[in-house]
């Protein structure tokens, strides 16, 4: 039966298939067209790699310079504390073997106290001898100075054709400038403050020296524990490297200073230069300031020879000083220091200049060992040394006195 164009049948098998329309599906969305590829190197064209690297290094270096500047200001502000502690560290590096030897025979506190007391007695005895020599020879030196000045005046007058009137004019100019440099009251006040600071610094240095000798490893362990756990092994090893470098520098410098003092003082005694023993003490103390110390002590010896005995003996004294210093530079320092303390001469001069600006004479004294320590620690931090190699190195040098304790 067909009705309205639709075929109806009782046989379902004969029924034609019914075509059902497929449901409408939305049009397939094409993927988002890819963005045009960026041209290679477009960012580099905007900021060249060299400029980018230079800018990154620049702000880091500026940050380091600012930190060092702030640190120098802080050190200056508390220099009355920092300088005595620095001197105590140097003395500890020098006296640690003595304290270690005494600790094997007595308690650590007694060993540290005996080492400190012996150092005070020795230094006091040296200065007492210098003072007694100066007081006993001052009258003879006055006469020798007068005679020597007359000789120098005659030599300059005949050599450079300078008249007595010009001499008097130069002398009056120097005297007027000295008198105008400051009033007596301000100078006395400054001397009083300096004496007070000196006594306070001396007490701090002796107090610090005692505890560094007594509980040095314990103090270092406390400092190491202030750092995060992950960095403690590297901090402890850096402290060991720094202490080993400082000890090598101080002991070698002491031997060199002793040889210089003996050589120059013996030469001065043979030439009958006044205060030969005092010259030796001065040479020994100033030898801890590399380069500049030798120049200053040698100049004092030559000037005393010039004033006391004239230009001839002064030239011989100058030859003695130069000979001793050449022996020091070419034999003693390479043999004693070797590569243990490797600091370039330019770095030595810059370190001394920086130290003298920050802390005066004491700054010049501690500048070179500080530079040597900084150089060694920097090489250690940026090296690829393994923990096993570091432990083996620390074990080899464990008996060299005062190595930092393991944290």
ZAKOL-725206 format. One record per residue (C-alpha): residue in one letter; x, z, y. Coordinates in steps of 0.001 Angstrom, whole numbers, plus 500000, padded with zeros to 6 digits. Last residue first. Example, Ala and Ser with C-alpha at 12.3 -4.5 7.8 and 13.67 -1.06 7.14 Angstrom:
% residues 2
S513670507140498940A512300507800495500
***
This chain:
% residues 407
X582993561413521027X586489561011519684X589017562989521618X591010561374524325X594713561010523585X596558563957525037X600049563521523765X601728560654522012X600743561972518591X597615559841518207X599506556637518926X599321555090515453X595866556565514812X594516555043518029X595836551621517029X594279551867513563X590956552936515036X591044550001517456X591807547514514711X588938548866512609X586554548785515552X587331545153516227X589327543844519170X587712540821520782X589164541561524225X587194541822527471X587124545619527501X590753545965526418X592124543567529028X590179545390531730X591413548764530470X595044547614530660X594740546179534175X592822549177535490X595439551530534052X598285549582535644X596446549445538987X595819553206538864X599471553795537983X600422551688541039X598031553292543517X598744556942542700X601745557390545010X600514555004547696X597315557044547872X599363560217548145X601231558753551105X598034557852552956X594696558168551167X592652554997551750X595120552893553743X598081554047551641X596223553202548438X595336549717549644X598905548960550727X600340550352547491X597884548317545403X598639545139547368X602395545604546890X602051546342543165X599647543430542640X602212541137544236X604886542581541932X602745541721538861X601737544651536680X602765544909533027X603030548545531950X603685548616528209X605402545233528360X608860546722528788X608595550138530390X611802551835529347X614079548845528782X612653546595531508X612663549531533991X616133550806533154X618186547619533043X617347545054535745X615423547082538313X617103550461537847X620633549094537702X619846547023540803X618602550185542518X621802552031541701X623947549179543020X621886548839546203X622204552561546943X625956552557546288X626449549472548490X624485551139551289X626677554232550964X629758552009551334X628215550386554420X627433553817555871X631021554929555223X632263552095557427X629496552374560052X630248555971561083X630857559252559275X627999561662559975X625471559440561748X626068556437559529X626142558474556317X622882560168557294X621376556772558100X622490555318554755X620948558188552772X617673558025554724X617463554241554288X617957554574550538X615087557063550315X612773554785552297X613666551559550493X613406553150547050X609993554574547888X608714551228549167X609517549353545944X607601551663543581X606280555007544858X607298557441542094X610899556924543232X610000558803546423X610204562166544678X613513561551542904X615130559954545971X614105562931548107X615550565361545564X618808563388545454X619025563289549255X618559567055549295X621531567379546931X623698565178549152X622741567125552271X625566565757554443X627467562677553221X630838563632551752X631450560128550334X631758561629546844X628639563745547478X626646560708548632X627651558765545532X626678561693543325X623339561951545175X622672558217544744X623401558149541019X621687561434540149X618535560605542109X618298557096540688X618746558354537114X616065561029537638X613662558532539206X614090556136536282X613404558939533801X610333560076535780X609065556510536080X609250556060532318X607301559263531771X604644558445534363X604098554845533263X603898555564529551X601485558448530125X599258556313532348X599098553473529838X598287555815526934X595644557543529015X594007554270530035X593984552939526462X592436556190525190X589841556144527929X588952552570527064X588568553609523412X586154556373524424X584142554039526646X583957551436523874X582806554005521323X580314555527523802X578559552266524743X575730552330522206X575146556050522647X574479555737526373X577121557347528644X577263561017529682X578598561868526218X581924560238527143X582401562645530055X581831565662527782X584323564274525279X586868563900528096X586471567535529109X586941568629525481X590053566469525099X591589567974528278X590776571600527514X594000573535528219X596236570938529838X593399569508531930X592253573074532616X595631574136534011X596123570946535999X592717571287537650X593547574781538920X596984573653540094X595555570611541924X592664572558543461X595029575288544723X597406572722546204X594518570892547866X593337574107549534X596871574877550703X597345571353552040X593956571320553737X594827574517555574X598249573187556566X596686569963557844X594142571904559870X596893573964561457X599011570877562162X596058569183563835X595403572240565977X599060572368567000X599027568664567900X595851569069569939X597406571945571834X600692570141572415X599190567120574107X599369563613572687X601457560413572600X602465560735576260X605530562876575504X606724560413572864X606261557478575214X608181559244577989X611090560099575668X611353556519574391X611437555135577922X614013557726579035X616303556763576129X616017553049576853X616873553586580542X619804555851579697X621238553241577340X620758550538579983X622716552654582455X625465553197579883X625983549447579622X625105547161576707X627638544443575832X626210543809572329X629321544571570257X631255546832572635X628213548877573635X626823548971570111X630110550247568689X630617552798571456X627088554131571021X627458554291567258X630681556250567586X629149558615570147X626121559054567893X628423559920564996X630237562596566979X626987564228568059X625528563920564570X628648565433563029X628421568425565329X624773568935564498X625425568381560778X627972571184560742X625401573556562234X622695572401559800X624833572751556698X623874576256555631X620197575875556536X619871572489554828X621621573611551677X619462576746551487X616301574707552006X617214572164549341X618065574912546876X614754576651547587X612907573344547172X614408572884543732X613715576474542694X610085576227543804X609613573040541778X611065574673538660X609083577897539046X605790576056539586X606402573818536565X607255576807534374X604051578553535421X601932575511534588X603532575091531174X603162578819530456X599486578724531430X598768575687529277X600535577227526279X598765580554526770X595390578839526851X596183576714523808X597267579699521691X600887579848520594X603531577978518570X601933574582517962X600352574826521415X603838574942522952X604663571417521732X601319570135522988X601911571752526397X605317570096526673X603932566723525583X601110567063528164X603464567679531085X603810564138532469X600273562938531780X599001566260533095X601091565854536245X599454562480536886X595979563929536269X596726566856538599X597803564421541319X594471562619540949X592608565941541112X594493566875544301X593599563477545868X589919563503544881X589145566926546346X590500566639549908X589621562937549680X585910563788549584X584762561506552422X587580559049551762X586508558693548140X582898558109549213X583965555430551684X586105553774548996X583151553832546573X580864552235549154X583410549465549663X583889549033545910X580118548710545432X579890546180548265X582742544159546757X581044544191543345X577759543002544898X579565540289546828X581297539196543631X577954538974541848X576395537113544748X579242534629544779X579479534093541019X575859532959540889X576330530790543968X579449529156542523X577685528419539250X574771526794541077X577083524824543385X579092523517540452X575967522644538487X574565520546541340X571274521804542767X568686519020543390X570509516450541277X570811519014538514X567066519367538605X566610515603538280X569244515419535541X567135513369533126X564066511879534787X561050513741533788X558916511992531262X555573510912532651X552965513353531660X551343512532528394X547832511228528504X545573513894527329X544483513040523846X541549510672523581X538245512354523229X536258510788520457X532775509873521790X530220512402520925X528539512019517618X525002510782517284X523460511742514041X523496508995511517X520199507175511247X518368507660508063X518045504517506021X515394505028503464X516096503388500233X513328501329498884X510896503062496607X510922501566493165X512223504713491589X509549506763493327X506868504802491632X503557505659493316X504140503260496144X503688503249499919X505271500499502009X505231501225505768X504407498346508117X501462500140509716X500007500669506336X501249499026503291X500000500000500000
***
